[in-house]
Amino acid sequence: MADVTNYTIENASGANVRTDLNAVFGAIQSSNSKSSDLAASQCVAGMPFLNTTTNILKIRNSTNGGFTEIGNIDQDNLGLLSKAGGTMTGQLLIDDSSSASTPALSFDTDTDLGLFRKSANVMGFSSSGTERLIMDSNGLTLQSQNELRFADSDSSHHVGFQAPATVSSNIMWTLPSTDAAAAGYALVSDASGNLSWAASVGGGAVGGGNDQVFYENDQVVTQNYTITAGKNAMSAGPVTVQSGVVVTVGSGQSWTVV
């Protein structure tokens, strides 16, 4: 233990003064070290202190109301993360500002690009200071009609999807769980957001040159199909429905094979 009650050198005999001086210098030399935090009466603002139980170096705060931890003297860089980088063993807590123009996690030469906390449990991604993407419990949402792009092998060109300029209500499509049973099938909706594979009827009548004469359909129904609500259906026969496959024709609807 190298702490002292105070730093006052009492007026006394030479031996006593020397004892006081040695005690004060010992405290200074050891950063006022002690196995437990010093009492408030022993402290002044800005005073260093080493807790020898935890090996944590501290400094008395500006109001002399408590200690501020500096770091562990047995660890490199006092256990603090170096500017050059390193490994952290705890959570990284950054500013929770909701600003897309100055995202909390950014870059020194591109400060309007990065991540920010849009709201509780919602992560925002910004570019050029504008919110581009959010991630929450629902998944990923591209903002402001941004595109979802898939680049080719050398990333020189891409294909993608984009929402229409105006959507009156939310729509979510669920993909089928398997691939189509035959080539040429198309994705169709059941009007409730569930997609399935169905034989494609093409984009309209076709023929030679500018003729629009011929509609073509498959001859075998290989998977279950429900005629769209409020619609009738027509096929050119003969048409065979495979064993175990069901074609559902709703009340007031018809399926005509000609």
C-alpha positions as CSV (number, residue, x, y, z in Angstrom):
1,M,0.0,0.0,0.0
2,A,1.4,3.4,-0.9
3,D,-1.4,5.8,-0.3
4,V,-1.3,8.7,2.3
5,T,-4.0,10.5,4.2
6,N,-3.0,13.7,2.6
7,Y,0.0,15.4,1.0
8,T,0.6,17.9,3.8
9,I,4.1,17.9,5.4
10,E,3.5,18.7,9.0
11,N,5.9,21.0,10.9
12,A,7.8,18.5,13.1
13,S,11.3,17.2,13.9
14,G,13.6,16.3,11.1
15,A,13.0,12.6,11.3
16,N,9.2,13.1,11.3
17,V,9.4,15.4,8.3
18,R,11.6,12.9,6.5
19,T,9.0,10.2,7.2
20,D,6.2,12.3,5.8
21,L,8.3,13.2,2.7
22,N,9.1,9.5,2.1
23,A,5.4,8.6,2.4
24,V,4.3,11.3,0.0
25,F,7.0,10.4,-2.5
26,G,6.1,6.8,-2.2
27,A,2.4,7.6,-3.0
28,I,3.5,9.7,-6.0
29,Q,5.8,7.0,-7.2
30,S,3.1,4.3,-7.1
31,S,0.2,6.4,-8.4
32,N,-1.4,6.3,-4.9
33,S,-1.8,2.6,-5.2
34,K,-4.1,0.7,-2.9
35,S,-6.1,-2.5,-3.0
36,S,-9.4,-0.5,-2.8
37,D,-10.5,2.9,-4.1
38,L,-9.2,5.8,-2.0
39,A,-11.6,7.6,0.4
40,A,-12.9,11.0,-0.9
41,S,-10.9,12.8,1.9
42,Q,-7.7,11.5,0.3
43,C,-8.4,12.8,-3.2
44,V,-8.2,15.9,-5.3
45,A,-9.4,16.5,-8.9
46,G,-6.9,15.2,-11.4
47,M,-5.2,12.8,-9.0
48,P,-4.0,9.5,-10.4
49,F,-4.8,6.2,-8.6
50,L,-3.9,2.5,-9.2
51,N,-6.2,-0.1,-7.8
52,T,-3.9,-3.0,-7.1
53,T,-6.7,-5.6,-6.9
54,T,-7.9,-4.9,-10.5
55,N,-4.7,-3.3,-11.8
56,I,-6.8,-0.6,-13.2
57,L,-5.3,2.9,-13.5
58,K,-7.8,5.7,-12.7
59,I,-7.9,9.4,-12.5
60,R,-10.0,11.6,-10.2
61,N,-12.7,13.4,-12.2
62,S,-12.9,17.2,-12.4
63,T,-15.5,17.5,-9.7
64,N,-13.6,15.2,-7.3
65,G,-16.7,13.1,-7.1
66,G,-15.3,9.8,-8.4
67,F,-12.7,8.1,-10.5
68,T,-12.6,7.8,-14.3
69,E,-10.9,4.5,-15.5
70,I,-8.0,4.8,-17.8
71,G,-7.0,1.2,-18.4
72,N,-5.3,-2.0,-17.1
73,I,-1.5,-1.5,-16.5
74,D,-0.8,-5.2,-17.3
75,Q,-2.2,-5.0,-20.8
76,D,-0.6,-3.4,-23.9
77,N,-2.0,0.0,-24.6
78,L,-3.7,-0.2,-21.2
79,G,-6.2,-2.7,-22.8
80,L,-7.5,0.0,-25.1
81,L,-8.0,-0.5,-28.8
82,S,-5.2,0.9,-30.8
83,K,-5.8,3.5,-33.5
84,A,-4.1,1.0,-35.8
85,G,-6.8,-1.6,-35.0
86,G,-7.0,-4.7,-32.9
87,T,-9.5,-7.3,-31.4
88,M,-12.4,-6.2,-29.2
89,T,-13.9,-8.6,-26.7
90,G,-17.1,-6.7,-25.9
91,Q,-19.9,-4.9,-27.7
92,L,-19.1,-1.9,-29.9
93,L,-21.6,0.8,-29.0
94,I,-21.7,3.7,-31.4
95,D,-23.8,6.9,-31.6
96,D,-27.5,6.2,-32.1
97,S,-28.2,9.3,-34.1
98,S,-30.9,8.7,-36.8
99,S,-29.2,10.9,-39.3
100,A,-28.7,9.5,-42.8
101,S,-26.7,12.5,-43.8
102,T,-24.1,11.9,-41.1
103,P,-24.4,8.1,-40.3
104,A,-22.9,7.0,-37.0
105,L,-20.6,4.4,-38.6
106,S,-18.9,6.1,-41.5
107,F,-15.5,6.7,-43.2
108,D,-12.9,9.5,-42.7
109,T,-13.0,10.5,-46.4
110,D,-16.6,9.7,-47.1
111,T,-18.6,10.8,-44.1
112,D,-22.1,10.6,-45.8
113,L,-21.7,6.9,-46.5
114,G,-22.4,4.3,-43.8
115,L,-24.8,2.8,-41.3
116,F,-27.1,4.5,-38.8
117,R,-29.9,3.6,-36.4
118,K,-33.1,4.7,-38.1
119,S,-35.3,3.8,-35.1
120,A,-35.7,1.0,-32.5
121,N,-34.5,-2.3,-34.1
122,V,-34.3,-0.7,-37.6
123,M,-30.9,-0.3,-39.3
124,G,-30.4,2.3,-42.0
125,F,-27.9,2.4,-44.8
126,S,-27.1,5.7,-46.5
127,S,-25.1,6.8,-49.5
128,S,-24.5,10.4,-50.5
129,G,-26.2,11.3,-47.3
130,T,-29.5,9.7,-48.4
131,E,-31.2,6.7,-46.9
132,R,-31.0,3.9,-49.5
133,L,-31.9,0.7,-47.6
134,I,-33.3,-0.4,-44.2
135,M,-33.1,-3.7,-42.4
136,D,-35.6,-4.7,-39.7
137,S,-37.5,-7.7,-38.5
138,N,-39.4,-7.8,-41.8
139,G,-36.2,-8.1,-43.9
140,L,-34.6,-5.7,-46.3
141,T,-36.4,-2.8,-47.9
142,L,-34.9,-0.8,-50.8
143,Q,-36.0,2.8,-50.4
144,S,-37.2,5.3,-53.0
145,Q,-37.6,2.9,-55.9
146,N,-34.0,1.8,-55.7
147,E,-33.1,-1.2,-57.9
148,L,-32.2,-4.7,-57.0
149,R,-29.3,-5.6,-59.4
150,F,-27.6,-8.9,-60.3
151,A,-24.3,-8.3,-62.1
152,D,-22.8,-10.6,-64.8
153,S,-19.6,-12.5,-64.4
154,D,-17.3,-9.5,-64.9
155,S,-19.8,-7.0,-63.4
156,S,-19.9,-5.0,-66.6
157,H,-23.7,-5.3,-66.9
158,H,-26.6,-6.3,-64.8
159,V,-30.2,-7.3,-64.7
160,G,-32.5,-6.2,-61.9
161,F,-35.9,-5.4,-60.5
162,Q,-37.5,-2.2,-59.5
163,A,-40.8,-1.2,-57.8
164,P,-43.3,0.9,-59.7
165,A,-43.4,4.6,-59.0
166,T,-46.6,4.3,-57.0
167,V,-47.9,1.3,-55.0
168,S,-51.3,1.7,-53.4
169,S,-50.9,-1.0,-50.8
170,N,-48.2,-3.5,-49.8
171,I,-47.8,-6.6,-51.9
172,M,-45.6,-9.6,-51.0
173,W,-45.1,-12.5,-53.4
174,T,-44.0,-15.9,-52.1
175,L,-42.0,-18.1,-54.5
176,P,-42.8,-21.7,-55.1
177,S,-40.7,-24.3,-53.2
178,T,-39.6,-26.3,-56.2
179,D,-38.7,-25.7,-59.8
180,A,-41.2,-26.1,-62.7
181,A,-42.3,-29.6,-63.7
182,A,-41.6,-28.8,-67.3
183,A,-39.8,-26.3,-69.5
184,G,-41.7,-23.2,-70.6
185,Y,-43.8,-22.9,-67.4
186,A,-44.4,-19.4,-66.0
187,L,-44.9,-18.0,-62.5
188,V,-48.5,-17.2,-61.8
189,S,-50.2,-15.7,-58.8
190,D,-53.3,-16.9,-56.9
191,A,-54.2,-13.3,-56.3
192,S,-53.1,-13.7,-52.6
193,G,-49.4,-13.3,-53.2
194,N,-48.6,-17.0,-53.6
195,L,-46.7,-17.8,-56.8
196,S,-46.7,-21.2,-58.5
197,W,-45.7,-22.7,-61.8
198,A,-48.2,-23.0,-64.6
199,A,-48.1,-23.8,-68.3
200,S,-47.5,-20.5,-70.2
201,V,-50.1,-19.5,-72.8
202,G,-47.8,-17.0,-74.4
203,G,-48.3,-13.4,-75.0
204,G,-51.1,-13.7,-77.6
205,A,-52.0,-15.2,-80.9
206,V,-49.0,-15.7,-83.3
207,G,-48.5,-16.7,-86.9
208,G,-46.3,-16.1,-90.0
209,G,-45.2,-12.5,-90.5
210,N,-47.8,-10.2,-88.9
211,D,-50.5,-12.9,-88.7
212,Q,-52.1,-13.3,-85.2
213,V,-53.8,-16.6,-85.6
214,F,-52.5,-19.4,-83.5
215,Y,-52.8,-19.9,-79.7
216,E,-50.8,-22.8,-78.4
217,N,-51.2,-24.8,-75.1
218,D,-49.7,-27.9,-73.6
219,Q,-51.5,-31.2,-73.9
220,V,-50.8,-32.5,-70.4
221,V,-51.6,-30.9,-67.0
222,T,-48.7,-32.0,-64.8
223,Q,-49.5,-30.0,-61.6
224,N,-52.4,-28.7,-59.6
225,Y,-54.0,-25.6,-61.0
226,T,-56.8,-23.3,-59.7
227,I,-58.6,-21.1,-62.3
228,T,-58.2,-17.5,-61.2
229,A,-61.2,-16.2,-59.3
230,G,-63.8,-14.5,-61.5
231,K,-62.3,-16.0,-64.6
232,N,-63.2,-18.8,-67.1
233,A,-60.6,-21.0,-68.9
234,M,-60.3,-22.5,-72.3
235,S,-57.8,-25.0,-73.7
236,A,-57.4,-26.6,-77.1
237,G,-57.9,-30.4,-76.8
238,P,-57.2,-33.1,-76.3
239,V,-55.9,-32.3,-72.8
240,T,-54.8,-35.0,-70.3
241,V,-54.8,-34.4,-66.5
242,Q,-52.0,-36.5,-65.0
243,S,-53.0,-38.9,-62.2
244,G,-53.1,-37.2,-58.8
245,V,-53.2,-33.7,-60.4
246,V,-56.2,-31.6,-59.6
247,V,-57.6,-28.7,-61.7
248,T,-59.9,-26.6,-59.5
249,V,-62.8,-24.8,-61.2
250,G,-64.6,-22.5,-58.8
251,S,-68.3,-22.0,-58.4
252,G,-69.7,-20.0,-61.4
253,Q,-66.6,-20.7,-63.4
254,S,-66.0,-22.9,-66.4
255,W,-63.1,-24.7,-68.2
256,T,-63.8,-25.4,-71.8
257,V,-61.7,-27.8,-73.9
258,V,-62.3,-27.4,-77.6
